[in-house]
Amino acid sequence: MVMHSRLTSTLADGTLSDLAARHPFGRYCEDHALPSAAARDQVAVAARQFLAAPGALAIEAIDPDGRPAGVLLFRPSPWDTDHFGYPCVSVDSALIAAEEYAPRRAVAETLVTGLTDWLASHGARFTSVRVPARDLPVVHALESAGFSFIEAWAFLHRPTSGLGAAAEPLTLRPARPADRSVMHACAVGAFDTQRFHADARVDRARADALYTRWIDTSFTDPAMTTLVHEHDGKAVAFMTYFPSDLSATLGRRFAMWKMALIDPALRGQGLGTRFFEALARHHRDEGLDIIDSGVSLRNVASINLHARCGFRLTSTLLTFHRWSDARA
Ligand SMILES: CC(C)(COP(=O)(O)OP(=O)(O)OC[C@H]1O[C@@H](n2cnc3c(N)ncnc32)[C@H](O)[C@@H]1OP(=O)(O)O)[C@@H](O)C(=O)NCCC(=O)NCCS
């Protein structure tokens, strides 16, 4: 009897808990400041939440004894499909029980084959996945199934405690509707280092428009907040984020940074540094303990800015894209 896989939209609760309990990688499990059992609980919670969302699916690998050997979570992406005009799929994560390279690779191959079979039978054109850089068996299984490397990605974090006195703290205010067009203007060319611009198969104008759309969404999504700093009566620095309360599993409340933007005319003059410091104070005062940020390693300016502002690396991920119509 060999390992086989099945497609499902529901998994036994124990399956996710057991696989998450052995999962060693990713933002929470690689963070040495977090208790590892709690970090793994959080992996299970996040996987359950992902599967509960509309359209979410799982490939489950079953070992020869009939036990779950791994799962791969994915879903068609309505947002990207609508924006780019062709069927797009997004892979969330892979949880695998085996730890050694060879058995882990065998499970990863089974999961990825289950995924590519589904992609072919459902006419998916574009698939993206971010996988922890340390999970080489999964990385290699993706490569052998035609996924191409696009970028390395870093999760960075800093606590909001221990802030010294600021000489002249920058003032912050919530964004107003009139800020939307100012953000659009500041965003021109600002995200050329991101993954959609890195992929030559993605239409350049569509990649640019993605950021315009994200900015628009940040003004309409009630979960998102954008904070703004004004200089000489003009909005010049923007941060979009949302709070994530993980007190139940990790005992901490996070500020999840989604988009930082400085007026192009003022970049490289220390404004980003002072803005990040002011944001840290704001998050502390609103009761958030940790700032979580994520940056493509292609964005050297942002990586350096985070390093200067006391952020530490928690884990690195690798982004892969797969096109169903690409030549091998
Ligand atoms: C990334 C960004 C926020 C930096 O803001 P900024 O006001 O220019 O940053 P600062 O002037 O405070 O510089 C802080 C540190 O960043 C680094 N940095 C800034 N610009 C840099 C550049 N062009 N190349 C390399 N490092 C750079 C430097 O290390 C600098 O510190 P140092 O001068 O002591 O070495 C700004 O360039 C920006 O808005 N970029 C476009 C949007 C973006 O990339 N957002 C982040 C990802 S969502």
The ligand as an ORCA input file, in Angstrom:
! r2SCAN-3c Opt
* xyz 0 1
  C      10.967     52.274      2.644
  C      10.618     53.714      3.048
  C       9.370     53.664      3.948
  C      11.820     54.279      3.828
  O      11.471     55.571      4.355
  P      12.559     56.755      4.441
  O      11.930     57.956      5.027
  O      13.225     56.909      3.132
  O      13.595     56.110      5.484
  P      14.731     56.905      6.327
  O      15.182     58.117      5.568
  O      14.250     57.102      7.713
  O      15.919     55.856      6.311
  C      16.006     54.855      7.317
  C      16.998     53.791      6.900
  O      16.474     53.118      5.764
  C      17.542     52.790      4.880
  N      17.266     53.357      3.578
  C      16.453     54.369      3.259
  N      16.461     54.545      1.923
  C      17.278     53.616      1.417
  C      17.668     53.250      0.102
  N      17.200     53.917     -0.977
  N      18.516     52.202     -0.053
  C      18.976     51.512      1.011
  N      18.633     51.817      2.292
  C      17.793     52.848      2.478
  C      18.808     53.332      5.459
  O      19.482     52.277      6.133
  C      18.324     54.345      6.443
  O      19.113     54.462      7.568
  P      20.639     55.030      7.478
  O      20.577     56.227      6.570
  O      20.979     55.364      8.886
  O      21.442     53.920      6.920
  C      10.405     54.623      1.823
  O      11.517     54.510      0.972
  C       9.175     54.287      1.016
  O       8.087     54.831      1.230
  N       9.346     53.384      0.018
  C       8.242     52.982     -0.865
  C       7.214     52.102     -0.174
  C       7.820     50.924      0.557
  O       8.761     50.296      0.122
  N       7.230     50.621      1.716
  C       7.673     49.539      2.580
  C       7.172     48.207      2.184
  S       5.406     47.991      2.379
*
